[in-house]
Amino acid sequence: MDIPRAPAKRGRKQILYGAIALVAVVAMTLGLRGLKPAAPEVDRASVWIDSVQQGPLVIEVRGPGTLVPERVRYISAVTAGRVERRLAEPGQEVTPETVLLELSNPDVQLEALEAERQLTASQADRVNLKADLESGRLNQEAAVAAARSAYLDAKRTAEASEGLAAKELISSMEASRARDRVEEMETRYKVEEQRLAVITGAADSQISLQAAQVGRLRDVTNFQRGRIRSMVVKAGASGILQELPLEVGQWAQSGATLARLVEPGKLKAVLRIPETQAKDVTLGQPATIDTRNGLVKGKVMRIDPAVQNGTVTVDVSLQGELPRGARPDLSVDGTIQVERLEDVLHVGRPAYGQANSAVGLFKLVGDGTEAVRTNVRLGRTSVNTVEILGGLQVGEKVIISDMSRWDGYERVSVE
């Protein structure tokens, strides 16, 4: 028959093993919870790393632009006309006597001929008037001479009559008649002299008026001749012909631009500076112009008071010899030095972050294989450099390229 066995009692050894196992599980759990997540890896060759430096910092602003001649000559049509000949091409070097275009307009030629006809007729009228006035003056001088002779003769007759009347050889009536004759001749003589003076004065005035009319018609004729000469379009100055838009057969209106001439002399750079940076630009500040074939120094000579398309136009006068290939309308980049700071912390300008703001940058720590996010206060910014107000020390290295992919991480591994 079966004999029932009593259940075996657990020993202390088994209880001890169980307690050790429980403690181990708890310790492993706590250890795993304390571990940080693995840092993402960043390829060192794909990021820009710069060191914090202390020293002078030049604040600069940059903008694109073009080279523009300081002196440009526009040649406009004095009179309307049709282009008959085109004798020059853009890019050609010209002199003041170089003929660019020849125009034609029959109406202008007819007006010039009519002006010359009127001038000739007015000159003939002046000659005829002068002859008529001179003839009238001579006739009046003859009349004055005749009146004077009659007056003197009457005076002598009256004196003789007075002597005869005193001797009672003639009647007193005849003597009185002789005296009246003297008064009549004297009055007539004075009237004729006055008439001569009037004729002489009027003649001078009439000749002056006719001469003025001839002068006006001569000016009109010269103007018409100038219109005809203007249809042979000349450069008028030495330089390079930049534009000649009209072709043979086209009609040019009066005042239309026929050509654009760049006169020899200095070029200037016209830069377009962003309006947010232009507030610090002032006249006389030094600038550097990059023509992509060399650098040339310059100074700010004019600042446009208006903003256009978010930029401010700044003219820079160039100094010294220009690099080869510099010509009007060449695209350039300009950098203007607006301020110089002495003994400040600075680093390469990061891909993000504005002036006088705070930004998070990854700072390399340890042996440079790990970078942690650090809050950095930025100051004034330049083209490629930014002032550091806090958060970094001299010699520390930071990643200044775009790290937006790792915004959710506080540290990265740099391999």
C-alpha positions in Angstrom: 0.0 0.0 0.0 1.1 3.5 -0.7 2.5 5.6 2.1 1.8 9.3 1.9 4.9 11.6 2.0 4.9 15.0 3.7 5.7 18.0 1.5 9.3 19.1 1.4 10.1 22.4 3.1 11.9 25.2 1.2 15.3 25.8 2.4 16.9 29.1 3.1 19.2 28.7 0.2 16.4 29.0 -2.4 15.0 32.1 -0.7 18.4 33.7 -0.9 18.7 33.0 -4.6 15.4 34.5 -5.3 16.1 37.7 -3.4 19.4 38.1 -5.3 17.7 37.6 -8.7 15.1 40.2 -7.8 17.7 42.8 -6.7 19.6 42.2 -10.0 16.5 42.8 -12.1 15.7 46.0 -10.3 19.3 47.2 -10.6 19.3 46.5 -14.4 16.0 48.3 -14.9 17.3 51.4 -13.0 20.6 51.3 -15.0 18.8 51.1 -18.3 16.5 54.0 -17.4 19.5 56.2 -16.5 21.3 55.6 -19.9 21.0 58.5 -22.5 19.8 57.8 -26.0 22.5 57.2 -28.5 23.7 60.5 -30.1 23.2 60.7 -33.9 26.4 60.7 -36.0 27.4 63.7 -38.1 30.0 63.5 -40.9 32.7 66.0 -40.1 33.3 66.7 -43.8 29.7 67.8 -44.2 29.7 70.5 -41.6 31.5 73.8 -41.1 33.5 74.1 -37.9 35.0 77.4 -36.8 36.9 78.5 -33.7 36.0 81.5 -31.5 38.6 84.2 -31.8 39.2 87.5 -30.0 40.5 90.6 -31.7 39.3 93.3 -34.2 36.1 92.7 -36.1 35.2 94.6 -39.2 31.4 95.0 -39.7 30.6 94.9 -43.4 27.5 94.8 -45.6 27.4 93.2 -49.1 25.2 93.6 -52.1 25.2 92.8 -55.8 25.5 95.5 -58.5 26.8 96.6 -61.8 29.5 98.9 -63.2 28.1 102.1 -64.6 30.0 104.9 -66.4 30.0 108.2 -64.5 29.5 110.1 -67.7 26.9 108.9 -70.3 25.9 111.0 -73.3 22.5 110.5 -74.9 22.1 111.6 -78.5 18.5 112.7 -79.3 16.8 113.5 -82.6 16.5 117.3 -83.1 13.9 116.7 -85.9 11.9 113.8 -87.0 13.2 111.8 -89.9 13.6 108.4 -91.6 16.9 106.5 -91.1 18.6 106.3 -94.5 22.0 105.0 -93.5 23.5 103.4 -90.4 27.2 104.0 -90.3 28.3 102.7 -86.8 27.7 99.7 -84.6 27.5 99.3 -80.7 30.9 98.7 -79.2 32.7 100.9 -81.7 35.1 103.6 -80.5 34.0 107.0 -81.9 35.2 110.6 -82.1 33.2 113.8 -82.1 33.1 113.8 -85.9 32.1 110.2 -86.3 28.8 109.9 -88.3 26.4 107.5 -86.7 23.2 107.9 -88.7 21.8 109.8 -91.7 18.2 110.9 -91.6 15.9 112.4 -94.2 12.8 114.6 -94.0 11.5 116.5 -97.1 9.3 118.8 -95.0 12.3 120.1 -93.1 14.2 120.8 -96.3 11.2 122.7 -97.7 10.9 124.8 -94.5 14.6 125.6 -94.8 14.2 126.8 -98.4 11.2 128.9 -97.4 13.2 130.5 -94.6 16.0 131.3 -97.0 13.6 132.9 -99.4 12.1 135.1 -96.7 15.5 136.1 -95.6 16.5 137.1 -99.1 13.3 139.1 -99.6 13.8 140.9 -96.3 17.4 141.8 -97.2 16.2 143.2 -100.6 13.5 145.2 -98.7 16.1 146.6 -96.4 18.3 147.7 -99.4 15.3 149.3 -101.2 14.1 151.0 -98.0 17.6 152.4 -97.4 17.8 153.8 -100.9 14.3 155.3 -100.8 15.0 157.0 -97.4 18.4 158.3 -98.6 16.7 159.7 -101.7 14.0 161.4 -99.7 16.7 162.9 -97.3 18.6 164.3 -100.3 15.4 165.8 -101.7 14.6 167.4 -98.4 18.1 168.8 -98.1 17.6 170.4 -101.5 14.3 171.9 -100.3 16.0 173.3 -97.2 18.7 174.8 -99.4 16.1 176.4 -101.7 14.1 177.8 -98.7 17.3 179.2 -97.2 18.2 180.9 -100.5 14.6 182.4 -100.8 14.8 183.6 -97.2 18.1 185.3 -97.7 16.9 186.9 -101.0 13.8 188.2 -99.3 15.9 189.6 -96.5 18.1 191.5 -98.9 15.1 192.8 -100.8 13.5 194.0 -97.5 16.7 195.9 -96.6 16.8 197.6 -99.9 13.1 198.5 -99.7 13.7 200.0 -96.3 16.4 202.3 -97.8 14.2 203.3 -100.7 11.2 204.0 -98.5 13.3 206.2 -96.3 14.1 208.3 -99.4 10.5 208.1 -100.4 11.4 206.4 -103.6 8.8 203.7 -103.0 5.7 203.6 -101.0 5.5 202.4 -97.4 3.1 199.6 -98.5 5.8 198.1 -100.8 8.3 198.2 -97.9 5.8 196.5 -95.6 5.2 193.8 -98.2 8.9 193.2 -98.4 9.1 192.7 -94.6 6.2 190.2 -94.7 8.0 188.3 -97.4 11.0 188.0 -95.2 8.9 186.6 -92.3 7.3 184.1 -94.7 10.6 182.9 -96.1 12.1 182.6 -92.7 9.2 180.5 -91.4 9.3 178.3 -94.5 13.1 177.8 -94.1 12.6 176.7 -90.4 9.8 174.3 -91.4 12.0 172.7 -94.1 14.8 172.3 -91.6 12.5 170.6 -89.1 11.2 168.3 -91.9 14.7 167.3 -92.7 15.4 166.4 -89.1 12.2 164.3 -88.9 13.1 162.5 -92.1 16.6 161.8 -91.0 15.5 160.5 -87.5 12.7 158.4 -89.0 15.0 156.9 -91.6 17.4 155.6 -88.9 14.5 154.0 -87.0 13.0 152.4 -90.2 16.4 151.0 -91.1 17.0 149.7 -87.6 13.6 148.0 -87.6 14.2 146.4 -91.0 17.7 145.3 -89.9 16.1 143.6 -86.9 13.6 141.8 -89.1 16.5 140.6 -91.3 18.3 139.4 -88.1 15.2 137.4 -87.0 14.8 135.8 -90.4 18.5 135.0 -90.4 18.1 133.3 -87.0 15.2 131.3 -88.4 17.2 130.3 -91.4 20.2 129.3 -89.3 17.8 127.2 -87.2 16.4 125.5 -90.2 19.9 124.9 -91.5 20.8 123.4 -88.2 17.8 121.0 -88.4 19.1 119.8 -91.8 22.6 119.4 -90.4 21.2 117.5 -87.4 19.9 114.8 -89.7 23.5 113.8 -90.1 23.8 112.4 -86.6 27.4 112.7 -85.2 28.7 111.4 -81.9 29.7 114.8 -80.7 32.2 113.4 -78.2 34.9 110.7 -77.9 33.9 107.4 -76.3 32.4 104.0 -76.9 29.1 103.7 -78.7 26.9 101.6 -76.3 23.5 101.7 -78.0 22.2 102.4 -81.5 18.6 101.1 -81.5 17.3 102.3 -84.9 17.7 100.4 -88.1 17.6 101.7 -91.7 14.0 102.6 -92.7 12.7 103.3 -89.2 11.1 106.6 -88.4 12.5 108.6 -85.5 10.3 111.2 -83.7 11.7 114.5 -82.6 13.3 114.0 -79.2 13.7 110.2 -79.5 17.0 108.7 -78.3 19.1 107.8 -81.3 22.3 106.6 -79.5 23.9 106.2 -76.1 27.5 107.0 -75.8 29.8 106.2 -72.9 32.4 108.9 -72.6 35.9 107.9 -71.5 36.5 108.3 -67.7 36.0 106.4 -64.5 33.4 103.8 -63.9 31.3 103.6 -60.7 29.7 100.7 -59.0 26.0 100.8 -58.3 25.2 98.4 -55.5 21.8 97.1 -54.2 22.2 96.8 -50.4 19.3 95.1 -48.4 17.3 97.8 -46.6 17.9 96.1 -43.3 21.6 96.6 -43.6 21.7 100.0 -45.4 20.8 101.9 -42.2 24.5 101.8 -41.2 25.9 102.9 -44.6 27.1 106.5 -44.8 29.0 108.7 -47.3 32.7 108.2 -47.5 32.8 104.7 -46.1 35.4 102.4 -47.7 34.3 99.7 -50.1 35.7 96.8 -52.1 34.3 95.8 -55.4 34.7 92.3 -56.7 34.7 92.2 -60.6 35.3 88.4 -60.6 38.6 89.2 -62.2 40.1 91.2 -59.4 39.3 93.5 -56.5 39.2 97.3 -56.6 38.9 99.8 -53.8 36.3 102.5 -53.6 34.3 104.9 -51.4 30.6 105.5 -51.0 29.7 108.6 -53.0 25.8 108.5 -53.0 23.0 106.8 -51.2 19.6 106.7 -52.8 17.0 108.1 -50.3 14.3 105.7 -51.5 13.9 102.0 -51.1 13.1 99.9 -54.2 12.2 96.2 -54.1 13.6 95.9 -50.6 17.0 97.3 -51.5 18.8 100.7 -51.3 20.9 101.8 -54.2 24.4 102.9 -53.2 26.9 104.4 -55.7 30.6 103.7 -55.1 33.4 105.7 -56.8 36.3 103.4 -57.8 39.9 104.3 -57.1 43.0 103.1 -58.8 43.3 101.0 -62.0 40.4 98.7 -62.9 41.0 95.0 -63.5 41.1 93.8 -67.0 37.7 93.1 -68.5 36.0 95.9 -66.4 33.3 97.5 -68.7 29.9 99.1 -68.3 27.0 96.8 -67.2 29.4 94.2 -65.8 27.9 92.4 -62.8 29.9 92.8 -59.6 29.7 92.2 -55.8 30.4 95.0 -53.4 31.4 95.0 -49.7 31.1 98.2 -47.7 32.9 98.6 -44.4 30.5 100.3 -42.0 32.3 99.8 -38.6 35.4 98.4 -37.0 35.2 96.8 -33.5 38.3 96.4 -31.4 39.1 93.4 -29.1 35.8 91.4 -29.3 34.9 87.8 -29.4 33.8 86.7 -32.9 33.2 83.6 -34.9 32.1 82.7 -38.4 28.5 83.7 -39.1 26.2 80.7 -38.5 23.7 79.7 -41.1 20.8 80.9 -38.9 20.4 83.6 -36.2 20.0 87.3 -36.5 22.0 90.1 -35.1 21.5 90.8 -31.3 19.6 87.5 -30.7 20.2 84.2 -29.0 20.7 81.0 -30.9 21.6 77.4 -30.1 24.9 76.2 -31.5 26.6 72.8 -31.3 29.9 73.2 -29.4 32.6 70.6 -29.7 33.7 69.1 -26.4 36.3 66.6 -25.2 38.5 65.3 -28.0 36.2 66.9 -30.7 34.2 63.8 -31.5 31.1 65.0 -29.7 29.2 68.3 -29.8 26.6 69.6 -27.4 24.0 72.3 -27.9 25.0 75.6 -26.3 23.0 78.8 -26.0 25.0 81.7 -27.6 24.2 85.4 -27.5 25.0 87.1 -30.8 25.9 90.7 -31.3 26.5 92.7 -34.4 26.9 90.8 -37.6 29.2 91.2 -40.6 29.2 89.5 -44.0 30.9 86.3 -42.8 31.5 87.0 -39.1 29.3 87.6 -36.0 30.2 89.1 -32.6 29.8 86.8 -29.6 28.3 88.4 -26.5 28.1 85.3 -24.3 28.0 81.5 -24.2 31.4 80.8 -25.8 35.0 81.4 -24.9 38.2 82.0 -26.9 39.4 78.9 -28.7 36.2 76.9 -28.4 34.9 75.3 -31.7 31.3 75.4 -32.9 29.5 74.1 -35.9 28.2 77.1 -37.9 26.6 75.2 -40.8 22.9 74.4 -40.9 22.0 71.8 -38.1 18.3 72.1 -38.3 18.0 68.3 -38.9 19.2 67.8 -35.4 16.9 70.3 -33.6 15.5 67.5 -31.4 18.9 66.5 -30.0 21.1 68.1 -27.4 24.3 66.4 -28.5 25.6 64.8 -31.7 28.6 62.6 -32.5 31.1 64.1 -35.0 32.9 61.4 -36.9 
